[in-house]
């Protein structure tokens, strides 16, 4: 009887019951990923993009954020700063990106910040940098100078000697960082044996040899290098030719990481030092699993360094803040970020309530012949981010940056064929 | 005393006992907690009275009244001593914690004031680190130190203050204020450690057991007073319950010097931050 009733009722109820319940998936959350995939700095930025996308994929695998998928909008900054600014504007205006993970060079960041401030967007900048900036529209997940260079210089002062030679590529980051180091040394009893700059991307042995000659003549106890890219390799080879070794005249790099070392022959650089907040070789389960996942995804030869790790942390911090705020609104997310903490591969990091930079550890490592960096020293605690170094007034730092920008004819690096600007203090022994 | 519907009293007795435990373990504001603790104690002892008197009848009690009075006097005296001891101990620890906080905040204020005798970069560093430390203590550490321990960032800010002084060049260390500043820094460090230690202090479990057992015994002794009037006995037992509940409440609220409404607040640090001088950034 029941079967008969069921059969009779089926034509009426069956199709309705069998029809799929209309299920609308919530729209994905668009976020921008703005790094250079082509051009001169692409080699350094590729792993940052990789780490960002890996973090986004991991978020989506766990169900997304607020129950919505996160949709990365990958844009090529083409190693060109106006392109970065234009792309940021497009991401915020046209694509409605609720946050942008991007920027590598200080020049790219400085070009993008006005756009984010104007359109009230949120930029997560993952690179260690010179400071002298604190925008309410930027979350700085890289280190400020007091979180990597300053403690490393102090370590050298305690363990190697008092005389330092400051050498860098001629753009805003090395200039500003060296001004901080110079002021620090004056305060803690060290001396600057000299300061010099080579044009960005300088590879001509004769130009590098000239700089090396000046360094060896000054006989410093250590060299602080803020040179980027291949210049480092030429530089170290020239140093070796001049008879300087890591034991007699160690180089402390405030730029290089495992990513750069992977693409060059690291053997000549072995024995020299690197100041950063993160090294791939750090112990700890969180870091080991992060590195394993990265290598599984991008190949055994891939390497993670400070900025890719910070980029990965940026995405997780953003997701945590969105979940906490219950919204992707810029103001709500920014407020949720203040004081937030995260157990990241480099250790627990905290977002500063006032300046939106991260509290993180300072670390000093030694370059190994295989391109890895082994930990030599680590700060006792996380360090408070101080974007404006206390050695000068805020306005004085801003004036320094402005004078560099104007001196280079409205750009953030020395123009090709341009003259070397004088260093930031009259006490410099450089011509 | 009437003994019909005894199960009503059982339900009331068990219910009020459970509610008392819930109130004790919940983190309620001071006055509601006090009111509930006293009210539920009175309810509990009044619900327990018919149950006790059902077991031991009045005639028997009247016959043994003299001996019972003597025992009650002993128990009462011992219990009063125990309560006094517990209250003195927690009160001393509370006032010690209060003075530790004041000393820590004073040392921080001194340090900041003395930094004005150093060069501007040193002054700026000290002021920045001192302000960061005080702000983190007020906003973060005060809330978390009772249950989650010290705040790593407050510790980091204090380490930063140390770094400013230990990293000074030989010339700066010759400043006459250097030694006094380091002394103050040591004071901050020592008092911070004491404050964190005080935030974790608790009345030993054995003292709590004695307090509860003493209170219960005292009430039970009053249950068995040979009193003819029902209401007189209820008043007696209620008054005793109020006294015991208030004593327990007093010890409990002073046990953790930084917890709850009656806990010590970060006012000393707030005042230090308010008086810190702002150097041009």
Interface residues (C-beta under 8 A of the other chain):
Chain A: X154 X183 X187 X188 X189 X339 X348 X350 X353 X359 X380 X381 X382 X383 X384 X386 X388 X390 X391 X392 X393 X394
Chain B: X119 X121 X122 X124 X125 X128 X129 X132 X139 X140 X152 X153 X155 X156 X157 X159 X160 X167 X168 X169 X170 X171 X172 X280 X281
